[in-house]
Amino acid sequence: MNSSSDVWKKIMEILEPQLTSTTITTWFDDTVPVDITDTALLLYTPSEYKREIITRRYSSLLKDALRELFSAEFEVQVLGDLEMQQHSEKFSSSQPMIVKDEYTFESFIVGSSNKFAHAAARSVADHPAQSYNPLFIYGESGLGKTHLLHAIAHTVKSNHPDYKIVYVKGDDFTNELVKSIREGKNTEFRDKYRQANLFLVDDIQFIAGKVQTQEEFFHTFNCLYEEKRQIVLTSDRPPKEMTRLEDRLKTRFEWGLLADIQPPDYETRLAIIKTKAIRLGMNLPDAVLEYIAENVTANVRQIEGTVNKILAFRDLMDDSINVNTVSRAVRDMFKDQSDLLPSSSLIIDEVCKFYNLENDDLRGQQRNRSTVLARQIAMYLIRRMTNLSLSDIGKEFNGRDHTTAMHSISRIEEMLKTNSQISEVVKDITANINAHNY
């Protein structure tokens, strides 16, 4: 879940069994998700009366749904017209990045799996554009890449208050570019990025395959590099594995330093759990620390979510913390893989988002080349990532039969053997789907 819209959609799915359709339509039909931070979900409704009702009657249900999604406590703020205007003005101001204070070098737990990336980030933060430019940090989701980006920004902001710090996600760079072209604001777009003293890009892999975005990014990169401005990029893979990325960008990304982050080893997981627990006011017994470290191994984000859930369980159940209670509190963290399978709807939604298609077009009868390819990829991913039969997969696409699904899946399997661009596309969409589990 990478946006407030995704989170809001999930919340509505959780609330559907608890509330009548009339209730949902009456009170939430014109409620719009505005933003989600580390501590709060912001909503907007134009009706002052609905705002009061949602706040008074339904905020606790919304908080429960957020707790279920993130295993952490969130506040819910419902904005009216005035608050919405103030929020919009605040986030359209000249300061392009809001540095998260909790994401500092001091709060980053260093272990053998991330020691090199941490040292490189620290060097860049202390000496911008003097040591490694660009710095390219890569690794799987949830391992601390974004934490290091914010830690760099935090240090640079402290040491150089006059520096302009710009942070953007790869897909947002594309969205902003498209919007600037549509609104005739190309100059403002370029000024925003090319005047940065520190340019931080999260998930740069999402510009791969987008010709105009890569062209714009190429010139932005050159401008900043020639002006000796620091560039830091993160990705889920090294540049050489981005087969849809232009060679000239691959070359530039490798000019500085490549630093990878691996999943934390046992000792690092133990240190993360202990540090997180202490920050939350818990002193966990050694047996509990070891139990979590041995069982929760995916990534740092999942480890922190586990500790948050233990805290909530302790506070809500008023129970002592031992291995048995921890096991009950976080048993869903240790589900079988089959319990964590994505839904076919999620897969279809992510394919549509990647190809900029409407859901009905992908499921329907459109026969243009790009839609057919996207539909076949969706069928392939559903077959690979779920337990649905070929007949069930066909039914997801307006009642197509199992032979159509079989043909589509076989075609993508053949293409994956010879077409590196399709392989890259499937890898990107799969990463987006898997991101919904964290």
C-alpha positions in Angstrom: 0.0 0.0 0.0 1.8 3.0 -1.3 -0.8 5.7 -1.3 -3.7 7.0 0.9 -6.1 5.9 -1.9 -4.9 2.3 -1.6 -5.2 2.4 2.2 -8.7 3.9 2.0 -9.8 1.1 -0.4 -8.5 -1.5 2.0 -10.3 0.2 4.9 -13.6 0.1 3.1 -13.1 -3.6 2.4 -12.6 -4.2 6.1 -15.6 -2.1 7.1 -18.1 -3.7 4.5 -18.9 -6.7 6.7 -19.4 -4.4 9.8 -21.6 -1.7 8.2 -24.6 -1.7 5.9 -24.2 -0.5 2.4 -26.6 2.4 3.2 -24.4 3.5 6.1 -21.2 3.4 3.9 -22.9 5.3 1.0 -24.5 7.9 3.4 -21.4 8.8 5.3 -18.4 7.9 3.1 -19.6 8.4 -0.5 -17.8 11.8 -0.8 -15.0 11.2 1.7 -11.7 11.5 0.0 -8.3 10.2 1.4 -5.8 13.1 1.5 -2.6 11.6 2.9 -1.2 9.0 5.2 1.7 9.7 7.5 3.6 7.4 9.9 1.0 8.4 12.6 -2.2 9.5 11.0 -4.7 9.1 8.1 -6.1 12.3 6.7 -9.5 12.4 5.1 -11.6 15.2 3.6 -15.3 15.7 3.3 -17.0 18.8 2.0 -19.9 18.3 4.5 -19.4 19.7 7.9 -22.2 17.5 9.2 -20.7 14.4 7.8 -17.3 15.4 9.2 -18.8 15.6 12.7 -20.6 12.2 12.3 -17.5 10.4 10.9 -15.3 11.8 13.7 -17.8 11.0 16.5 -19.3 7.7 15.4 -16.8 6.0 13.1 -13.3 7.1 14.0 -12.8 4.1 16.3 -13.7 1.7 13.5 -11.3 3.5 11.2 -8.5 3.2 13.7 -9.3 -0.5 14.2 -9.0 -1.1 10.5 -5.7 0.8 10.3 -4.4 -1.3 13.2 -5.4 -4.4 11.4 -3.6 -3.3 8.2 -0.4 -2.0 9.8 -0.2 -3.6 13.2 0.3 -0.1 14.6 -1.7 2.8 16.1 -2.9 5.6 13.8 -5.0 8.7 14.4 -7.7 9.7 12.0 -8.2 13.3 11.1 -11.2 14.4 9.0 -10.5 17.8 7.3 -13.2 20.4 6.4 -12.8 23.0 3.7 -10.6 25.3 5.7 -8.3 22.6 7.0 -8.1 21.1 3.5 -7.1 24.5 2.1 -4.4 24.9 4.8 -3.1 21.4 4.1 -2.9 22.1 0.4 -1.0 25.3 0.9 1.4 23.7 3.3 2.3 20.9 1.0 2.6 23.1 -2.1 5.1 25.4 -0.5 8.6 25.8 -1.7 10.1 23.2 0.7 9.9 20.0 -1.5 10.7 17.5 1.3 9.4 16.9 4.7 12.3 15.1 6.6 11.1 12.4 9.0 12.8 13.1 12.3 12.7 9.5 13.4 14.6 8.4 10.3 18.1 9.4 11.4 21.5 7.7 11.3 21.3 7.3 15.0 18.1 5.3 14.8 19.4 3.1 12.0 20.5 -0.3 13.3 23.7 -1.3 11.6 24.6 -4.9 10.9 26.7 -6.9 8.5 23.8 -6.9 6.0 23.7 -3.0 5.7 27.0 -1.8 7.1 28.4 -0.8 3.7 25.3 1.1 2.6 25.1 2.9 5.9 28.8 4.0 5.8 28.3 5.2 2.2 25.2 7.2 3.1 26.9 8.7 6.1 29.9 9.8 4.0 27.5 11.4 1.4 25.6 13.2 4.2 28.7 14.6 5.8 30.4 15.6 2.5 27.7 16.1 -0.2 28.9 15.8 -3.8 32.5 15.3 -2.6 32.8 11.5 -2.2 30.3 9.4 -4.0 28.0 10.9 -6.7 25.7 9.4 -7.4 25.1 7.1 -4.5 23.0 4.2 -5.6 21.5 2.0 -2.8 19.6 -1.1 -3.8 17.8 -4.0 -2.1 14.4 -5.5 -1.5 11.5 -3.7 0.0 11.4 -3.0 3.7 15.2 -3.2 4.4 15.9 0.5 5.2 16.6 2.3 1.9 14.1 5.0 2.5 15.3 5.3 6.1 18.8 6.1 4.8 17.5 8.6 2.3 15.8 10.5 5.1 18.9 10.2 7.3 21.0 11.8 4.6 18.4 14.6 4.3 18.3 15.1 8.0 22.1 15.5 8.3 22.4 17.7 5.2 19.6 19.9 6.4 21.2 20.3 9.8 24.7 21.1 8.4 23.5 23.2 5.4 20.2 24.9 6.3 20.3 26.8 3.0 20.4 23.7 0.8 17.3 22.9 -1.3 16.5 19.2 -0.7 14.2 17.5 -3.2 12.8 14.0 -2.6 10.6 12.1 -5.1 9.5 8.6 -5.9 10.3 7.3 -9.4 6.6 6.9 -10.4 5.8 10.3 -9.0 8.5 11.9 -11.1 6.7 10.5 -14.2 3.3 11.7 -12.9 4.6 15.2 -12.2 6.2 15.3 -15.7 2.9 14.3 -17.4 1.0 16.9 -15.4 3.5 19.7 -16.1 3.3 18.9 -19.9 -0.5 18.9 -19.7 -0.6 22.2 -17.8 2.2 23.9 -19.7 4.4 24.1 -16.7 7.6 22.5 -18.0 9.8 25.3 -16.7 8.5 25.1 -13.2 9.0 21.3 -13.2 12.6 21.6 -14.4 13.4 24.4 -12.0 12.1 22.3 -9.0 14.5 19.5 -9.7 17.5 21.1 -11.4 17.9 23.7 -8.7 18.3 21.1 -5.9 21.4 20.9 -3.9 20.5 17.3 -2.8 18.3 15.2 -5.1 16.9 12.0 -3.5 15.0 9.5 -5.7 13.2 6.5 -4.2 12.4 3.5 -6.4 14.2 4.8 -9.5 13.4 1.5 -11.3 9.9 2.8 -12.0 11.2 5.3 -14.7 12.5 2.3 -16.7 10.6 1.8 -20.0 9.1 5.3 -20.0 10.8 7.1 -22.8 9.9 10.7 -22.1 10.5 10.3 -18.4 14.0 8.9 -19.0 14.8 11.7 -21.4 13.8 14.3 -18.8 15.6 12.5 -16.0 18.8 12.2 -18.1 19.0 16.0 -18.6 18.1 16.6 -14.9 20.9 14.2 -13.8 23.4 15.8 -16.1 22.5 19.3 -14.9 22.9 18.4 -11.2 26.0 16.3 -11.7 27.8 19.1 -13.7 26.8 21.6 -11.0 28.3 19.2 -8.4 25.0 18.7 -6.6 24.6 15.4 -4.7 22.3 12.7 -6.2 21.1 9.6 -4.2 19.0 6.9 -5.8 17.4 3.8 -4.4 16.1 0.7 -6.3 15.1 -2.9 -5.7 17.9 -4.0 -8.1 21.2 -2.8 -9.5 21.3 -0.8 -12.7 22.6 -3.6 -14.9 19.5 -5.7 -14.1 17.1 -2.9 -15.3 16.8 -4.2 -18.9 14.3 -1.5 -19.9 16.5 1.3 -18.6 18.4 3.3 -21.2 22.1 2.4 -21.4 23.1 6.0 -20.9 21.2 6.2 -17.6 22.7 2.8 -16.5 26.1 4.2 -17.1 25.5 7.4 -15.1 24.0 5.5 -12.2 27.2 3.5 -12.0 29.5 6.6 -12.1 29.5 6.9 -8.3 29.1 4.1 -5.8 26.7 1.1 -5.8 25.7 -0.2 -2.3 23.4 -3.1 -1.6 21.3 -3.9 1.5 20.6 -7.5 2.3 17.9 -8.9 4.7 19.1 -8.6 8.3 20.9 -11.5 9.9 19.8 -12.9 13.2 22.0 -10.6 15.3 20.8 -7.5 13.5 17.1 -8.6 13.8 17.7 -9.1 17.6 19.1 -5.6 17.9 16.3 -4.0 15.9 13.6 -5.7 18.0 15.3 -4.7 21.3 15.8 -1.1 20.2 12.3 -0.8 18.9 10.8 -2.2 22.1 12.8 0.1 24.3 11.6 3.1 22.3 8.0 1.9 22.8 8.6 1.5 26.6 8.8 -2.3 26.6 11.5 -4.3 28.2 11.1 -7.7 26.4 12.5 -10.8 28.1 15.4 -12.5 26.2 13.3 -15.5 25.3 10.7 -13.3 23.6 13.4 -11.3 21.7 14.9 -14.6 20.5 11.5 -16.0 19.5 10.7 -13.0 17.3 14.2 -12.9 15.8 14.0 -16.5 14.9 10.5 -16.3 13.4 10.2 -12.9 11.7 12.9 -12.8 9.1 11.4 -11.1 6.0 12.5 -7.5 6.5 12.9 -4.6 8.9 9.3 -3.3 8.3 7.8 -6.6 9.3 9.9 -6.8 12.4 8.8 -3.3 13.5 5.2 -4.2 12.7 5.5 -7.3 15.0 6.8 -5.2 17.9 4.0 -2.7 17.4 1.5 -5.5 17.5 2.9 -6.9 20.7 2.6 -3.5 22.3 -1.1 -3.2 21.2 -1.8 -6.7 22.5 -0.3 -5.9 25.8 -2.2 -2.7 26.2 -5.5 -4.0 25.0 -5.4 -7.4 26.7 -3.6 -6.3 29.8 -1.5 -9.4 29.6 2.1 -10.1 30.6 4.6 -10.5 27.7 6.0 -14.0 27.3 6.6 -16.4 24.4 3.1 -17.8 24.6 1.3 -14.4 24.6 3.7 -13.1 21.8 2.9 -16.2 19.8 -0.8 -15.5 20.1 -0.4 -11.8 19.4 1.6 -12.2 16.2 0.5 -15.6 14.9 -0.7 -14.0 11.6 2.9 -12.8 11.0 3.9 -16.5 10.7 1.1 -17.6 8.4 1.8 -20.2 5.8 2.7 -18.7 2.4 -0.7 -19.8 1.1 -2.4 -17.5 3.6 -0.5 -14.5 2.1 -1.5 -14.9 -1.5 -2.7 -11.8 -3.2 -6.2 -11.6 -4.6 -6.8 -11.7 -8.3 -8.4 -8.2 -8.0 -5.2 -6.8 -6.6 -3.1 -8.3 -9.4 -5.5 -7.0 -12.0 -5.5 -3.5 -10.3 -1.6 -3.4 -10.3 -1.4 -4.5 -14.0 -3.9 -1.8 -14.9 -2.0 0.8 -12.9 1.3 -0.2 -14.6 -0.2 0.0 -18.1 -2.5 3.0 -17.4 -5.6 1.0 -18.3 -9.1 0.9 -17.0 -10.1 -2.2 -15.1 -13.1 -2.8 -17.3 -10.9 -2.6 -20.4 -8.4 -5.2 -19.1 -11.2 -7.6 -18.1 -13.3 -6.8 -21.2 -13.0 -7.4 -25.0 -10.6 -4.7 -26.1 -8.2 -6.2 -28.6 -5.5 -3.6 -29.2 -2.0 -4.9 -28.8 -1.0 -3.3 -25.5 -4.3 -4.3 -23.8 -4.0 -7.9 -25.0 -0.4 -8.1 -23.7 -1.4 -6.6 -20.3 -4.4 -9.0 -20.0 -2.1 -12.0 -20.7 0.4 -10.8 -18.1 -2.4 -10.5 -15.6 -3.5 -14.0 -16.3 0.0 -15.3 -16.0 0.6 -13.5 -12.6 -2.8 -14.8 -11.3 -1.8 -18.3 -12.2 1.6 -17.9 -10.6 0.7 -16.0 -7.5 -2.7 -17.5 -6.5 -4.3 -20.9 -6.3 -7.0 -20.2 -8.9 -7.7 -22.8 -11.6 -7.6 -22.0 -15.3 -11.4 -21.9 -15.4 -11.5 -19.5 -12.4 -8.9 -17.2 -14.1 -11.0 -17.1 -17.2 -14.0 -16.1 -15.3 -12.1 -13.1 -13.9 -12.0 -11.7 -17.5 -15.6 -11.6 -18.5 -16.2 -15.3 -18.5 -13.4 -16.4 -20.9 -12.8 -20.1 -20.9 -9.9 -22.1 -19.5 -8.3 -22.5 -23.0 -7.9 -18.8 -23.4 -6.3 -18.5 -20.0 -4.0 -21.4 -20.8 -3.0 -19.8 -24.2 -2.3 -16.5 -22.5 -0.2 -18.0 -19.7 1.8 -20.1 -22.2 2.5 -17.1 -24.4 3.9 -15.1 -21.5 6.0 -18.1 -20.3 7.6 -18.3 -23.8 8.2 -14.5 -23.9 9.9 -14.6 -20.6 12.5 -16.9 -22.0 13.5 -14.6 -24.8 12.2 -11.1 -24.1 14.1 -9.3 -21.4 11.8 -6.3 -21.5 8.7 -8.5 -20.6 10.8 -10.1 -17.9 11.5 -6.7 -16.4 7.8 -5.7 -16.6 6.7 -8.8 -14.8 9.3 -8.3 -12.2 8.1 -4.7 -11.6 4.5 -5.6 -11.4 5.2 -8.5 -9.0 7.2 -6.1 -6.8 4.2 -3.8 -6.6 1.9 -6.6 -5.8 4.2 -7.9 -3.0 4.5 -4.4 -1.5 0.8 -4.8 -0.4 1.9 -7.4 2.1 4.0 -5.0 4.1 
